[in-house]
């Protein structure tokens, strides 16, 4: 008696849903809408903080690129806020942009360390 042995099936690899053209189109359009909404916000908050508007635009761009590569979360909004602009305005006016940059880097380090805890 011979028994028929079924050939081992290879697993089917499916394309992730985020690679489908429909989802990619939706994501690109959502990114463009958010980018267009953040341009005036970044400019106004940088003026409110007392720094050059180019600094606000550049920092918003860098923040978006970093979050895109490090991985955001669904429905997570990553942008400048008016509260932060009001807090850093005295620092920027009294000590200049160099100290503001150092404070932002130090704040980021604190956030990373607290995220590891």
Order of alpha helices (4+ residues) and beta strands (2+ residues): alpha-alpha-alpha-alpha
